[in-house]
């Protein structure tokens, strides 16, 4: 593997970050990607902050040895807990993943935020919500949802059999913010369950990454975003390109690769 293209490391506690990886590669396929999933210790949402920081530091150390030009924390929990600290410790740019609070607030008066316990408790999320006084947000911590989705996707089980979305009582919302990248795998089911549109931060991550590394032109970037999920041929070509540009690291590399190149990611996200 030469260094003919910008190198980008993408890290998540498990498979959730594959949804971010797909968005980033769709927008910037000229880069070379290295995905590291910490599946054995997933999910992170109920872990102590010190543990999470240690795990993230291990991953970023691995990316540093590869010589990445940037890293993506494709995990809302990791971003909420330690991205500021990691940015001080590592010399390369680190792009975080945050709940899509701002996009939801532009379209909704009342919205629900589903998040891991750590993300729900974080000051980072609280500050995001405070920036949007025109929308009333209800934050619902989900201690088990990420783990259930991680297992369900791996076992190929349907949502009704293995994943249980938390009840919001009698409240009605205009949108649901998916505050964990794992939740994106079940975005359609979540939208149906709560009866409203879902919002995730994956597109925003890809845009920030491309802008940070100055990949492509502005017009080309927007064209890719607008057409990527509407053109089957584009998806097939993209998948073939990814086989030479996306590499997987860690003990779960074969597993994560199989999920990424399956129809779960391609022709869906």
SULNOR-V72522 format. One record per pair of residues at least 12 apart in sequence whose ideal C-beta (glycine too) atoms are under 6 Angstrom apart, sorted by sequence separation. I is the first residue (numbers start at 1). GAP is how many residues later the second one is. D is the distance in Angstrom with one decimal. If there is no record, write none. Layout:
BEGIN
I | GAP | D
I | GAP | D
END
This chain:
BEGIN
83 | 13 | 4.5
21 | 14 | 5.5
99 | 14 | 5.8
149 | 14 | 5.8
176 | 14 | 5.9
148 | 15 | 4.7
184 | 16 | 5.1
38 | 17 | 5.8
79 | 17 | 3.6
79 | 18 | 5.2
176 | 18 | 5.1
79 | 19 | 5.9
120 | 19 | 5.1
176 | 20 | 5.9
178 | 20 | 5.6
76 | 21 | 5.4
120 | 21 | 4.0
175 | 21 | 5.4
56 | 22 | 5.0
70 | 22 | 5.7
174 | 22 | 5.6
175 | 22 | 5.0
176 | 22 | 5.0
177 | 22 | 4.9
178 | 22 | 4.3
8 | 23 | 5.2
10 | 23 | 6.0
14 | 23 | 5.2
36 | 23 | 5.2
70 | 23 | 4.4
71 | 23 | 5.1
72 | 23 | 4.7
73 | 23 | 5.1
74 | 23 | 5.4
173 | 23 | 5.3
68 | 24 | 5.8
111 | 24 | 5.6
113 | 24 | 5.6
117 | 24 | 4.8
142 | 24 | 5.5
175 | 24 | 5.7
5 | 25 | 5.9
6 | 25 | 4.6
7 | 25 | 5.1
8 | 25 | 5.2
9 | 25 | 4.9
10 | 25 | 4.9
11 | 25 | 5.0
12 | 25 | 5.5
13 | 25 | 5.1
14 | 25 | 4.5
5 | 26 | 5.3
56 | 26 | 5.6
109 | 26 | 6.0
110 | 26 | 4.9
111 | 26 | 5.5
112 | 26 | 5.2
113 | 26 | 4.7
114 | 26 | 5.6
117 | 26 | 5.5
140 | 26 | 5.6
5 | 27 | 4.4
101 | 27 | 4.4
105 | 27 | 3.6
108 | 27 | 5.4
159 | 27 | 5.7
239 | 27 | 4.9
14 | 28 | 3.4
114 | 28 | 5.5
165 | 28 | 4.9
13 | 29 | 4.1
52 | 29 | 4.8
53 | 29 | 4.4
13 | 30 | 5.5
60 | 30 | 5.3
105 | 30 | 3.9
116 | 30 | 5.9
159 | 30 | 4.3
13 | 31 | 4.3
235 | 31 | 5.6
34 | 32 | 5.9
45 | 32 | 5.1
49 | 32 | 5.1
153 | 32 | 5.3
235 | 32 | 5.3
44 | 33 | 4.6
149 | 33 | 4.6
146 | 34 | 5.2
146 | 36 | 4.2
149 | 36 | 5.6
81 | 37 | 5.9
149 | 37 | 5.9
77 | 39 | 5.0
80 | 39 | 4.8
77 | 41 | 4.7
77 | 42 | 5.1
80 | 42 | 3.8
76 | 43 | 4.9
80 | 44 | 4.6
11 | 48 | 4.2
9 | 54 | 3.4
20 | 54 | 3.7
112 | 56 | 5.8
17 | 57 | 3.0
9 | 59 | 4.3
119 | 60 | 5.3
7 | 61 | 4.6
112 | 61 | 4.6
7 | 62 | 5.3
8 | 62 | 5.4
9 | 62 | 4.2
10 | 62 | 4.6
11 | 62 | 6.0
12 | 62 | 4.3
13 | 62 | 5.5
111 | 62 | 5.5
6 | 63 | 4.6
12 | 63 | 4.7
110 | 63 | 5.2
10 | 64 | 5.3
110 | 64 | 5.7
111 | 64 | 4.4
112 | 64 | 4.8
113 | 64 | 4.4
115 | 64 | 3.2
116 | 64 | 5.4
114 | 65 | 5.6
108 | 66 | 4.0
113 | 66 | 5.3
108 | 67 | 4.2
45 | 71 | 2.5
46 | 71 | 5.5
104 | 71 | 4.7
45 | 72 | 5.3
45 | 73 | 5.3
104 | 73 | 5.0
101 | 76 | 6.0
100 | 77 | 5.5
99 | 78 | 4.8
99 | 80 | 3.8
104 | 95 | 4.5
103 | 96 | 5.4
46 | 97 | 5.8
100 | 99 | 4.0
100 | 100 | 5.6
45 | 101 | 5.6
100 | 101 | 4.4
99 | 102 | 6.0
43 | 103 | 3.9
76 | 103 | 5.4
98 | 103 | 5.4
43 | 104 | 4.9
76 | 104 | 5.3
97 | 104 | 5.5
74 | 107 | 5.6
42 | 108 | 5.6
97 | 108 | 5.2
95 | 110 | 6.0
95 | 113 | 5.3
95 | 114 | 5.0
93 | 119 | 5.3
15 | 135 | 5.9
14 | 136 | 5.0
15 | 138 | 6.0
70 | 143 | 5.8
20 | 161 | 5.6
19 | 162 | 5.4
17 | 164 | 5.5
16 | 165 | 3.4
19 | 165 | 4.2
16 | 166 | 3.6
23 | 179 | 4.3
27 | 179 | 4.4
23 | 180 | 5.9
20 | 182 | 5.1
24 | 182 | 4.6
28 | 182 | 5.0
19 | 183 | 5.7
23 | 183 | 4.3
27 | 183 | 5.4
20 | 185 | 5.5
24 | 185 | 5.6
28 | 187 | 4.4
27 | 197 | 5.4
26 | 202 | 4.6
6 | 207 | 5.4
29 | 212 | 5.1
32 | 213 | 5.4
33 | 213 | 4.6
34 | 213 | 5.1
35 | 213 | 5.1
36 | 213 | 4.4
39 | 213 | 3.9
36 | 214 | 4.9
34 | 215 | 5.8
37 | 215 | 5.3
25 | 217 | 5.7
37 | 219 | 4.7
18 | 241 | 5.9
18 | 242 | 4.9
22 | 243 | 5.0
15 | 244 | 5.4
18 | 247 | 5.8
22 | 247 | 4.9
19 | 250 | 5.6
END
